[in-house]
């Protein structure tokens, strides 16, 4: 699958975790420093990241676009 570039809320995505591949959906684009899952994401308008929700656990995380693949 190709790496995702222009994602929007509701898009299905997959990403790698230490436990293996995870799938879920994009919640929203993040353009400022935010916390999720004990991690602080330093996003900006020039380098946005995406808040994603795991389909399996329901937990949210913030991922860089290069870590996400559209599913």
N, C-alpha and C positions, 0 to 999 in steps of 0.2 A: 504494500500500500504506500501511496505517496505521502510525504510529509505535508501537513496542513499549513496553509498560509493565511487565507482570509476565512476565519471562522465566525459564526454567529451563534447566539443563544439557541439551544435546541439541537445543534449539530451533533451527530454521533461521532465519537472519537475513541481511539485506543492509545494507550501509553504503557511504557515499561515501568515496573516497580521491582524492588528486591524480591518480591514474592512471585513475580512473573507478569505477564501481560494483563492489563486491566482495561475494561471498556466502560464507557459512560457517556455523559452528554455535557456540552458546554453550557455553563450557567450564564456567564457574561465575560466580556473583555475587561481586563484590569489595566488601568493606566496610572496607578499611584501605588505607593507602598502599602501593602495589606498583609494580614496574617491569616493563615489557614493551616490546620493540622500541625500546629507547633512550628511552622516554618514562616519566615518573613520574606515575602516576595517584593523585590525592589523594582517594580514595573514603572514605566513612564509612557508618555504619548509616543516618544521615539522608539521605545522598546517595550511594546505591550506584552502582557501575558494573559492567560485565560484561566478563569475559575471553572473547574470541572467537577462533576459529581459522579462518583462511582456507581455503576448499576448494581454491583454486588453488595457493597457495604452501606451505600447511601452517604458516605463521608465525602467532604469536599476538599479539594487541593487546588493549588495554583501551579500551572505548568507553563513553561516557555513554548512558543509555537513550534519550534523545531523538535520538541519531544512528543508532539501529538501527531497522530495519523487519522485522517477521516475514515470512518467505517461505513 
